[in-house]
Amino acid sequence: MNLGPTEEERLRIFQAAELARRALARGLRLNAPEATALICDEMHWAARSGASFEEVLEAGRRALSPDQVLEGVPALLAEIRLEVLLEEGTRLVVLRDPFGEPTGEAPGAVEPAAGEIELAPGRPRITLTVTNTSSRPVRVSSHYPFWRANERLVFDREAARGYRLDVPAGSSVRWGPGETREVTLVAYGGTGGSP
């Protein structure tokens, strides 16, 4: 039997959902992967039975109650995305808050400290004016060596040597075509190596 990726994924969901059903039958509460699989399986069955888009979503909402999952799981499962086959064709179903509004924290949740947090405290900073001469937008990410940024960005590259954008990790700054803006750069940390 030859199965395509869609059929293989459906079988994996079914197997994981059956494992979840066995856990429930033993009186155990489900973890996040088990709960996700069971909810997805119920939505697949609803779609396969000819349910409408809204009925598929409702099948996902009815699949489990908060008392059937481990503490913190509802906060982890804020959204489940699944492709199902409806009569009109394949549709992406996005089930938000399958257990209702989450209460409590997700396991391992990080609580930031109160107040302002200084990024890279004590490091030298400079401000440069940067112009995008490209006809396309240009984006530079937080930790990219700024002096090596896209050549269509015009600024004092020698002054920027050894610096990066002074923005939170994982964020970026975007310049639209022809846009000029001032940015603050922060020196890289560490003691060795050359920029």
Secondary structure, 3 states (H helix, E strand, C coil): CCCCHHHHHHHHHHHHHHHHHHHHHCCCCECHHHHHHHHHHHHHHHHHCCCCHHHHHHHHHHCCCHHHECCCHHHHCCEEEEEEEECCEEEEEEEECCCCCCCCCCCCCCCCCCCCCCCCCCCCEEEEEEEECCCCCEEEECCCCHHHCCCCEECCHHHHCCEEECCCCCCEEEECCCCEEEEEEEECCCCCCCC
